[in-house]
């Protein structure tokens, strides 16, 4: 049986312009990301202890932050898809073509009466 490796990045938070109305998008809102990456075989980093042999989630976080910096999103679905494409491209460029990716974005405080747990959308392969 082949080994697989799973990396989770939990509760990565960014402030983004997100919402249907212009008023809602005007001020940035805090959103939380959960990113899960499955590598189909053992990562070289497991035995080498070298960051160059693994996927650098710090660089991935910076890529996402740069991507969202000046963009405005109407829907959490579109934001999630944008994050997914950005991360998938980064994984491919880092040589992890066979990896699978799942991205969940949670809008922590949507302006909906009586909604206290936020709203999440997941995009995965």
C-alpha positions in Angstrom: 0.0 0.0 0.0 1.4 3.4 -1.0 1.9 6.0 1.7 0.3 9.4 1.4 1.1 12.6 3.3 -1.5 15.2 4.3 -0.6 18.8 5.2 -3.3 21.0 6.8 -3.0 24.7 7.2 -5.8 25.7 9.7 -7.4 29.1 10.3 -5.2 31.2 8.1 -6.8 34.6 8.2 -6.9 37.5 5.8 -8.8 40.7 5.6 -10.5 41.0 2.1 -13.1 43.0 0.3 -16.0 40.6 0.2 -19.7 41.1 -0.2 -22.6 41.5 -2.6 -23.3 45.2 -1.8 -20.7 48.0 -2.4 -21.2 49.0 1.2 -20.3 45.5 2.4 -17.2 45.3 0.2 -16.1 48.8 1.2 -14.5 47.6 4.5 -12.4 44.6 4.5 -13.7 41.5 6.3 -11.8 38.8 8.1 -12.1 35.4 6.4 -10.5 32.1 7.6 -8.9 29.6 5.3 -8.4 25.9 5.8 -6.0 24.4 3.2 -5.5 20.6 2.9 -2.9 19.2 0.5 -2.5 15.5 -0.1 0.8 14.3 -1.5 0.5 10.8 -3.0 3.9 9.6 -1.9 6.3 10.3 0.9 7.7 13.7 0.8 11.4 13.9 0.6 11.2 16.5 3.4 10.2 13.7 5.8 13.6 12.2 5.7 15.7 15.2 4.7 14.3 17.8 7.1 14.9 20.4 4.4 12.3 23.0 3.5 13.3 22.9 -0.1 12.0 19.3 -0.2 8.6 20.2 1.1 5.8 22.7 0.3 6.4 26.1 2.1 3.1 27.1 3.5 4.6 30.5 4.6 5.3 31.4 0.9 1.8 30.1 0.0 0.3 32.4 2.6 2.2 35.4 1.2 1.0 34.5 -2.3 -2.6 34.5 -1.2 -2.1 37.8 0.7 -0.7 39.4 -2.4 -3.5 38.0 -4.5 -6.2 39.4 -2.3 -4.6 42.7 -1.5 -6.5 44.9 -4.0 -9.2 42.6 -5.3 -12.9 42.8 -4.5 -15.1 39.7 -4.4 -18.8 39.5 -4.4 -19.0 35.8 -3.4 -17.2 33.5 -1.0 -17.4 30.9 -3.8 -15.3 33.1 -6.1 -12.8 33.9 -3.4 -12.4 30.2 -2.7 -11.9 29.4 -6.4 -9.3 32.2 -6.7 -7.4 30.8 -3.7 -7.6 27.3 -5.0 -6.2 28.3 -8.5 -3.4 30.3 -6.9 -2.4 27.5 -4.6 -2.7 24.8 -7.3 -0.4 26.8 -9.6 2.1 27.2 -6.7 2.0 23.4 -6.0 2.6 22.6 -9.7 5.4 25.1 -10.0 7.0 23.5 -6.9 7.0 20.1 -8.5 4.0 18.7 -6.6 1.9 18.0 -9.7 0.4 14.8 -8.3 -0.9 16.5 -5.2 -4.6 17.1 -4.5 -5.9 20.2 -2.9 -8.9 21.3 -0.8 -9.5 24.9 0.1 -12.3 26.0 2.6 -13.0 29.7 3.1 -15.2 30.8 6.0 -16.7 34.3 6.0 -16.6 34.8 9.8 -19.2 37.5 10.2 -21.7 37.7 7.3 -24.3 40.4 7.7 -27.2 37.9 8.2 -29.4 38.2 11.2 -29.1 35.2 13.7 -26.1 33.7 11.9 -23.3 33.3 14.4 -21.1 30.5 13.0 -20.1 32.1 9.7 -20.5 30.7 6.2 -18.0 28.3 4.6 -17.4 27.1 1.1 -15.1 24.3 0.0 -13.5 23.7 -3.3 -11.5 20.5 -3.8 -10.5 18.0 -6.5 
